[in-house]
Amino acid sequence: MKKITLYLILLIAVFSTSCEDVIEVDLDNAPPKLVIEAAINWKKGTVGNQQKIKLTTTSGFYSTEIPKVSGATISIKNSTNVVFPFSEIANTGEYTCATFIPVINETYTLTVISNGNTYTATETLKPVTAITKIVQNNQGGFTGNEKEIKTFYQDPAGEPNYYLYKYVYSNQVKSNFYVDQDEFFNGNEFFSISQNDELKKDDTIEVTHFGISKTYYNYMSVLVSIAGNNGGGPFQSPPATVRGNVINTTNSANYPLGYFSLSEIDVRNYTIE
């Protein structure tokens, strides 16, 4: 019996020690892909001339930095061949334009030339209906005692509309994103809703509604489901290989990640009562 007891003690000690060891998994690194973050957003009531596009690449699993891509040539062209050039902020991978002209339902073409490859995408600037009111419900959630925020708007009748909603909270580092389509509420009043069950008095929320295309809706549906609704944001480097609308015209097999979108947006700020 003493031998068995001693054996068990030694066995437990071995397993306890092994649990403290750091196990490194040797992961194969795929060649880096270009990530194009080209979300052109026109806030209601503004000129919309200031726009930004960001270029990065994918990195290894254990990497703590997202590589920036400098030295690219970027421009957007409208349907009448007016070109809006983007210039890099020195060595940041961020490219800005101060002369962009947003027009609802206008079609734009993005061109990115980087490292000997040319990338293009075409998209239409979609409108968004105005936010009409924000309503607080103190008996929301599964428990019936959570503070819930609904942001209302009037959906236009007789046409399909697609929406992206973004909620930024003062009590939460990560933002919430989710998409919607008006298939079941076409022409009626509808709302987006907060998805934070820890809201309390004096917390603040920034709500943004985006008008988006059907193809962008499909893309974001996949991306949000992969990232999780509490992800850091779909405009960061995608967590998986989700194909966007940008193609590599030089080498189609070496496709980029990211999406070229154009949206009118409406923004409201609310303080929890």
One Martini backbone bead per residue (centre of mass of N, CA, C, O) as a GRO file, in nm:
protein
  273
    1MET     BB    1   0.057   0.063  -0.020
    2LYS     BB    2   0.299   0.256  -0.001
    3LYS     BB    3   0.385   0.227  -0.297
    4ILE     BB    4   0.127   0.336  -0.424
    5THR     BB    5   0.128   0.611  -0.285
    6LEU     BB    6   0.404   0.702  -0.394
    7TYR     BB    7   0.330   0.680  -0.695
    8LEU     BB    8   0.101   0.890  -0.693
    9ILE     BB    9   0.268   1.128  -0.599
   10LEU     BB   10   0.469   1.125  -0.835
   11LEU     BB   11   0.260   1.152  -1.063
   12ILE     BB   12   0.142   1.424  -0.974
   13ALA     BB   13   0.410   1.579  -0.983
   14VAL     BB   14   0.462   1.545  -1.285
   15PHE     BB   15   0.195   1.680  -1.389
   16SER     BB   16   0.232   1.950  -1.241
   17THR     BB   17   0.495   2.028  -1.384
   18SER     BB   18   0.401   2.003  -1.687
   19CYS     BB   19   0.184   2.238  -1.671
   20GLU     BB   20   0.422   2.469  -1.663
   21ASP     BB   21   0.493   2.426  -1.940
   22VAL     BB   22   0.598   2.555  -2.247
   23ILE     BB   23   0.421   2.527  -2.552
   24GLU     BB   24   0.545   2.507  -2.878
   25VAL     BB   25   0.406   2.577  -3.191
   26ASP     BB   26   0.471   2.483  -3.518
   27LEU     BB   27   0.401   2.727  -3.754
   28ASP     BB   28   0.305   2.794  -4.060
   29ASN     BB   29   0.397   3.049  -4.288
   30ALA     BB   30   0.239   3.248  -4.483
   31PRO     BB   31   0.230   3.453  -4.715
   32PRO     BB   32   0.187   3.770  -4.728
   33LYS     BB   33  -0.094   3.987  -4.726
   34LEU     BB   34  -0.275   4.228  -4.848
   35VAL     BB   35  -0.435   4.502  -4.665
   36ILE     BB   36  -0.743   4.676  -4.746
   37GLU     BB   37  -0.854   4.987  -4.597
   38ALA     BB   38  -1.154   5.112  -4.779
   39ALA     BB   39  -1.347   5.330  -4.600
   40ILE     BB   40  -1.590   5.541  -4.733
   41ASN     BB   41  -1.712   5.811  -4.530
   42TRP     BB   42  -2.027   6.004  -4.513
   43LYS     BB   43  -2.119   6.247  -4.316
   44LYS     BB   44  -2.376   6.400  -4.222
   45GLY     BB   45  -2.317   6.749  -4.279
   46THR     BB   46  -2.070   6.703  -4.463
   47VAL     BB   47  -1.836   6.704  -4.715
   48GLY     BB   48  -1.621   6.444  -4.741
   49ASN     BB   49  -1.308   6.504  -4.831
   50GLN     BB   50  -1.199   6.338  -4.591
   51GLN     BB   51  -0.977   6.060  -4.647
   52LYS     BB   52  -0.892   5.700  -4.575
   53ILE     BB   53  -0.617   5.466  -4.630
   54LYS     BB   54  -0.510   5.129  -4.542
   55LEU     BB   55  -0.189   4.951  -4.525
   56THR     BB   56  -0.125   4.602  -4.490
   57THR     BB   57  -0.020   4.293  -4.341
   58THR     BB   58   0.013   3.993  -4.278
   59SER     BB   59   0.095   3.769  -4.004
   60GLY     BB   60   0.209   3.596  -3.770
   61PHE     BB   61   0.074   3.442  -3.499
   62TYR     BB   62   0.307   3.570  -3.288
   63SER     BB   63   0.265   3.846  -3.372
   64THR     BB   64   0.256   4.200  -3.241
   65GLU     BB   65   0.258   4.312  -3.540
   66ILE     BB   66   0.147   4.530  -3.801
   67PRO     BB   67   0.235   4.564  -4.110
   68LYS     BB   68   0.332   4.824  -4.304
   69VAL     BB   69   0.250   5.000  -4.617
   70SER     BB   70   0.470   5.153  -4.829
   71GLY     BB   71   0.484   5.324  -5.146
   72ALA     BB   72   0.213   5.364  -5.258
   73THR     BB   73  -0.044   5.390  -5.515
   74ILE     BB   74  -0.340   5.598  -5.472
   75SER     BB   75  -0.681   5.584  -5.613
   76ILE     BB   76  -0.989   5.757  -5.708
   77LYS     BB   77  -1.260   5.700  -5.943
   78ASN     BB   78  -1.505   5.819  -6.125
   79SER     BB   79  -1.741   5.811  -6.390
   80THR     BB   80  -1.580   6.091  -6.507
   81ASN     BB   81  -1.261   6.060  -6.440
   82VAL     BB   82  -1.217   6.160  -6.159
   83VAL     BB   83  -0.928   6.210  -5.961
   84PHE     BB   84  -0.831   6.079  -5.626
   85PRO     BB   85  -0.560   6.129  -5.446
   86PHE     BB   86  -0.329   5.948  -5.233
   87SER     BB   87  -0.131   6.026  -4.944
   88GLU     BB   88   0.130   5.960  -4.745
   89ILE     BB   89   0.200   5.922  -4.420
   90ALA     BB   90   0.495   5.893  -4.319
   91ASN     BB   91   0.548   5.562  -4.267
   92THR     BB   92   0.226   5.439  -4.198
   93GLY     BB   93   0.011   5.329  -4.424
   94GLU     BB   94  -0.133   5.610  -4.457
   95TYR     BB   95  -0.387   5.744  -4.678
   96THR     BB   96  -0.472   6.069  -4.807
   97CYS     BB   97  -0.768   6.286  -4.875
   98ALA     BB   98  -0.889   6.641  -4.950
   99THR     BB   99  -1.080   6.604  -5.248
  100PHE     BB  100  -1.321   6.450  -5.207
  101ILE     BB  101  -1.635   6.350  -5.389
  102PRO     BB  102  -1.944   6.287  -5.271
  103VAL     BB  103  -2.195   6.066  -5.431
  104ILE     BB  104  -2.490   5.948  -5.456
  105ASN     BB  105  -2.475   5.659  -5.657
  106GLU     BB  106  -2.189   5.658  -5.716
  107THR     BB  107  -1.916   5.538  -5.907
  108TYR     BB  108  -1.616   5.371  -5.793
  109THR     BB  109  -1.250   5.345  -5.838
  110LEU     BB  110  -0.995   5.149  -5.716
  111THR     BB  111  -0.630   5.211  -5.692
  112VAL     BB  112  -0.350   4.983  -5.625
  113ILE     BB  113   0.008   5.029  -5.603
  114SER     BB  114   0.213   4.739  -5.504
  115ASN     BB  115   0.488   4.565  -5.551
  116GLY     BB  116   0.400   4.527  -5.873
  117ASN     BB  117   0.092   4.560  -5.803
  118THR     BB  118  -0.255   4.564  -5.913
  119TYR     BB  119  -0.542   4.707  -5.754
  120THR     BB  120  -0.906   4.656  -5.777
  121ALA     BB  121  -1.224   4.846  -5.733
  122THR     BB  122  -1.592   4.849  -5.733
  123GLU     BB  123  -1.826   5.106  -5.612
  124THR     BB  124  -2.115   5.228  -5.434
  125LEU     BB  125  -2.267   5.501  -5.295
  126LYS     BB  126  -2.455   5.473  -5.003
  127PRO     BB  127  -2.729   5.547  -4.842
  128VAL     BB  128  -2.876   5.694  -4.537
  129THR     BB  129  -3.095   5.708  -4.302
  130ALA     BB  130  -3.204   5.889  -4.056
  131ILE     BB  131  -3.186   5.948  -3.734
  132THR     BB  132  -3.463   5.999  -3.502
  133LYS     BB  133  -3.408   5.809  -3.237
  134ILE     BB  134  -3.347   5.746  -2.879
  135VAL     BB  135  -3.408   5.453  -2.672
  136GLN     BB  136  -3.461   5.371  -2.331
  137ASN     BB  137  -3.433   5.044  -2.162
  138ASN     BB  138  -3.455   4.909  -1.822
  139GLN     BB  139  -3.596   4.606  -1.931
  140GLY     BB  140  -3.370   4.445  -2.059
  141GLY     BB  141  -3.291   4.157  -2.169
  142PHE     BB  142  -3.296   3.845  -2.013
  143THR     BB  143  -3.348   3.969  -1.712
  144GLY     BB  144  -3.502   4.267  -1.724
  145ASN     BB  145  -3.242   4.478  -1.599
  146GLU     BB  146  -3.136   4.608  -1.855
  147LYS     BB  147  -2.973   4.839  -2.052
  148GLU     BB  148  -3.139   4.960  -2.350
  149ILE     BB  149  -3.063   5.052  -2.694
  150LYS     BB  150  -3.253   5.238  -2.941
  151THR     BB  151  -3.211   5.309  -3.297
  152PHE     BB  152  -3.396   5.506  -3.508
  153TYR     BB  153  -3.566   5.457  -3.835
  154GLN     BB  154  -3.667   5.521  -4.179
  155ASP     BB  155  -3.746   5.312  -4.413
  156PRO     BB  156  -3.741   5.289  -4.736
  157ALA     BB  157  -3.957   5.241  -4.986
  158GLY     BB  158  -3.932   5.012  -5.261
  159GLU     BB  159  -3.639   4.916  -5.144
  160PRO     BB  160  -3.337   4.786  -5.098
  161ASN     BB  161  -3.167   4.763  -4.774
  162TYR     BB  162  -2.842   4.821  -4.618
  163TYR     BB  163  -2.676   4.760  -4.293
  164LEU     BB  164  -2.449   4.921  -4.063
  165TYR     BB  165  -2.359   4.876  -3.719
  166LYS     BB  166  -2.223   5.100  -3.458
  167TYR     BB  167  -2.089   5.049  -3.119
  168VAL     BB  168  -1.967   5.282  -2.876
  169TYR     BB  169  -1.814   5.244  -2.552
  170SER     BB  170  -1.703   5.369  -2.243
  171ASN     BB  171  -1.711   5.059  -2.091
  172GLN     BB  172  -1.570   4.961  -2.372
  173VAL     BB  173  -1.322   4.885  -2.588
  174LYS     BB  174  -1.506   4.739  -2.767
  175SER     BB  175  -1.688   4.709  -3.051
  176ASN     BB  176  -2.002   4.699  -3.223
  177PHE     BB  177  -2.105   4.483  -3.496
  178TYR     BB  178  -2.377   4.491  -3.746
  179VAL     BB  179  -2.616   4.357  -3.970
  180ASP     BB  180  -2.875   4.461  -4.218
  181GLN     BB  181  -3.207   4.404  -4.357
  182ASP     BB  182  -3.537   4.503  -4.513
  183GLU     BB  183  -3.718   4.250  -4.573
  184PHE     BB  184  -3.920   4.285  -4.290
  185PHE     BB  185  -3.920   4.644  -4.299
  186ASN     BB  186  -4.015   4.776  -4.547
  187GLY     BB  187  -4.107   5.114  -4.494
  188ASN     BB  188  -4.031   5.111  -4.189
  189GLU     BB  189  -3.983   5.132  -3.870
  190PHE     BB  190  -3.656   5.107  -3.716
  191PHE     BB  191  -3.369   4.933  -3.549
  192SER     BB  192  -3.108   4.947  -3.341
  193ILE     BB  193  -2.897   4.762  -3.094
  194SER     BB  194  -2.765   4.709  -2.811
  195GLN     BB  195  -2.467   4.485  -2.683
  196ASN     BB  196  -2.468   4.580  -2.359
  197ASP     BB  197  -2.496   4.444  -2.017
  198GLU     BB  198  -2.317   4.706  -1.857
  199LEU     BB  199  -2.490   4.942  -1.839
  200LYS     BB  200  -2.477   5.280  -1.704
  201LYS     BB  201  -2.491   5.556  -1.560
  202ASP     BB  202  -2.314   5.789  -1.779
  203ASP     BB  203  -2.277   5.637  -2.007
  204THR     BB  204  -2.146   5.622  -2.340
  205ILE     BB  205  -2.269   5.651  -2.688
  206GLU     BB  206  -2.178   5.558  -3.024
  207VAL     BB  207  -2.377   5.586  -3.315
  208THR     BB  208  -2.362   5.401  -3.633
  209HIS     BB  209  -2.492   5.440  -3.962
  210PHE     BB  210  -2.477   5.239  -4.258
  211GLY     BB  211  -2.471   5.248  -4.599
  212ILE     BB  212  -2.499   4.948  -4.799
  213SER     BB  213  -2.424   4.698  -4.991
  214LYS     BB  214  -2.489   4.376  -5.066
  215THR     BB  215  -2.191   4.279  -5.084
  216TYR     BB  216  -2.105   4.403  -4.812
  217TYR     BB  217  -2.307   4.253  -4.642
  218ASN     BB  218  -2.197   3.970  -4.703
  219TYR     BB  219  -1.911   4.020  -4.599
  220MET     BB  220  -1.986   4.116  -4.304
  221SER     BB  221  -2.136   3.865  -4.214
  222VAL     BB  222  -1.883   3.687  -4.212
  223LEU     BB  223  -1.683   3.861  -4.046
  224VAL     BB  224  -1.852   3.893  -3.784
  225SER     BB  225  -1.884   3.586  -3.727
  226ILE     BB  226  -1.577   3.539  -3.689
  227ALA     BB  227  -1.501   3.776  -3.485
  228GLY     BB  228  -1.731   3.871  -3.345
  229ASN     BB  229  -1.928   4.115  -3.193
  230ASN     BB  230  -1.658   4.186  -2.995
  231GLY     BB  231  -1.474   4.295  -3.183
  232GLY     BB  232  -1.239   4.536  -3.281
  233GLY     BB  233  -1.304   4.524  -3.594
  234PRO     BB  234  -1.357   4.499  -3.945
  235PHE     BB  235  -1.110   4.723  -4.012
  236GLN     BB  236  -0.929   4.517  -3.947
  237SER     BB  237  -0.754   4.255  -3.964
  238PRO     BB  238  -0.844   3.970  -4.070
  239PRO     BB  239  -0.895   3.645  -3.911
  240ALA     BB  240  -0.948   3.560  -4.214
  241THR     BB  241  -0.999   3.435  -4.542
  242VAL     BB  242  -1.168   3.704  -4.673
  243ARG     BB  243  -1.315   3.786  -4.954
  244GLY     BB  244  -1.328   4.059  -5.140
  245ASN     BB  245  -1.347   4.322  -5.403
  246VAL     BB  246  -1.043   4.294  -5.444
  247ILE     BB  247  -0.816   4.285  -5.719
  248ASN     BB  248  -0.550   4.123  -5.895
  249THR     BB  249  -0.435   4.216  -6.214
  250THR     BB  250  -0.148   4.074  -6.212
  251ASN     BB  251  -0.229   3.843  -5.972
  252SER     BB  252  -0.500   3.661  -5.892
  253ALA     BB  253  -0.379   3.463  -5.672
  254ASN     BB  254  -0.278   3.741  -5.523
  255TYR     BB  255  -0.489   3.822  -5.312
  256PRO     BB  256  -0.651   4.038  -5.117
  257LEU     BB  257  -0.754   4.200  -4.835
  258GLY     BB  258  -1.056   4.339  -4.797
  259TYR     BB  259  -1.242   4.660  -4.861
  260PHE     BB  260  -1.446   4.854  -5.090
  261SER     BB  261  -1.623   5.128  -4.946
  262LEU     BB  262  -1.941   5.326  -4.963
  263SER     BB  263  -2.075   5.563  -4.716
  264GLU     BB  264  -2.337   5.678  -4.563
  265ILE     BB  265  -2.361   5.851  -4.243
  266ASP     BB  266  -2.492   5.825  -3.904
  267VAL     BB  267  -2.455   6.016  -3.593
  268ARG     BB  268  -2.480   5.935  -3.238
  269ASN     BB  269  -2.516   6.056  -2.901
  270TYR     BB  270  -2.530   5.886  -2.571
  271THR     BB  271  -2.664   5.909  -2.236
  272ILE     BB  272  -2.708   5.737  -1.965
  273GLU     BB  273  -2.995   5.744  -1.729
   0.00000   0.00000   0.00000
